[in-house]
Amino acid sequence: MKKADVWACCVTIYILMFGRWPWKKIEKEEIKKEILEPNKTLDYEYSINTKKVRTIKTILNMGLEYDYKKRSSAEEILRILNGI
């Protein structure tokens, strides 16, 4: 699995958990600017704070890192998931 696949999986997980895209803009160019924003922090509108939810948030941050060199691999994410 390539790091682009990790990105796509994490976008899907984010949508399933929070019911919306991980970015707030609607227009294509605005979304692109928001994705490319350095040091972007994700907005988590989820009030449940269990270990599993915190772990999923950590995984999303790892997988939605724009810089593919810094983005975690599927193997790194799976190691964390196995610890849940």
C-alpha positions as CSV (number, residue, x, y, z in Angstrom):
1,M,0.0,0.0,0.0
2,K,1.4,3.4,-1.0
3,K,1.2,6.5,1.2
4,A,-1.3,8.0,-1.2
5,D,-3.5,5.0,-0.3
6,V,-3.0,5.7,3.4
7,W,-4.2,9.3,2.7
8,A,-7.3,8.1,0.9
9,C,-8.1,5.6,3.7
10,C,-7.8,8.2,6.4
11,V,-10.0,10.6,4.5
12,T,-12.6,7.8,4.3
13,I,-12.3,7.0,8.0
14,Y,-12.6,10.7,8.9
15,I,-15.8,11.0,6.8
16,L,-17.3,7.9,8.5
17,M,-16.4,9.1,12.0
18,F,-17.4,12.7,11.7
19,G,-19.9,12.8,8.8
20,R,-18.0,15.4,6.8
21,W,-14.8,16.0,4.9
22,P,-11.6,16.8,6.8
23,W,-11.5,20.2,5.3
24,K,-14.1,23.0,5.6
25,K,-14.0,24.6,2.1
26,I,-16.4,23.7,-0.7
27,E,-14.7,25.0,-3.9
28,K,-12.1,22.8,-5.5
29,E,-9.3,25.5,-5.4
30,E,-10.1,26.4,-1.8
31,I,-9.9,22.7,-0.8
32,K,-6.6,22.3,-2.5
33,K,-5.2,25.4,-0.6
34,E,-6.5,24.0,2.7
35,I,-4.9,20.6,2.0
36,L,-1.6,22.1,1.1
37,E,-1.6,24.4,4.2
38,P,1.5,23.5,6.2
39,N,1.0,22.4,9.8
40,K,-2.7,21.9,9.4
41,T,-4.6,20.7,12.4
42,L,-7.7,18.7,11.9
43,D,-11.0,19.7,13.5
44,Y,-12.5,16.8,15.4
45,E,-16.1,17.4,16.3
46,Y,-16.4,14.2,18.4
47,S,-17.1,14.5,22.1
48,I,-16.4,10.9,23.1
49,N,-12.9,10.7,24.4
50,T,-12.1,7.0,24.8
51,K,-8.7,5.4,24.2
52,K,-10.0,4.0,20.9
53,V,-11.2,7.4,19.7
54,R,-7.9,9.0,20.7
55,T,-6.0,6.3,18.8
56,I,-8.1,6.9,15.7
57,K,-7.5,10.6,15.9
58,T,-3.7,9.9,16.2
59,I,-4.0,7.6,13.1
60,L,-5.9,10.2,11.2
61,N,-3.2,12.8,12.0
62,M,-0.5,10.4,10.9
63,G,-2.3,9.4,7.6
64,L,-3.5,12.8,6.6
65,E,-0.1,14.4,6.8
66,Y,0.2,16.3,3.5
67,D,4.0,15.7,3.1
68,Y,4.2,12.2,1.9
69,K,7.8,11.9,3.3
70,K,6.4,12.6,6.8
71,R,3.2,10.6,6.3
72,S,3.1,7.3,8.1
73,S,3.0,4.0,6.2
74,A,0.2,1.5,6.4
75,E,2.5,-0.8,8.4
76,E,3.1,2.0,11.0
77,I,-0.6,2.6,11.3
78,L,-1.4,-1.1,11.6
79,R,1.1,-1.4,14.5
80,I,-0.9,1.2,16.3
81,L,-4.2,-0.4,15.5
82,N,-3.0,-3.8,16.8
83,G,-2.4,-2.1,20.1
84,I,-6.0,-1.1,20.6
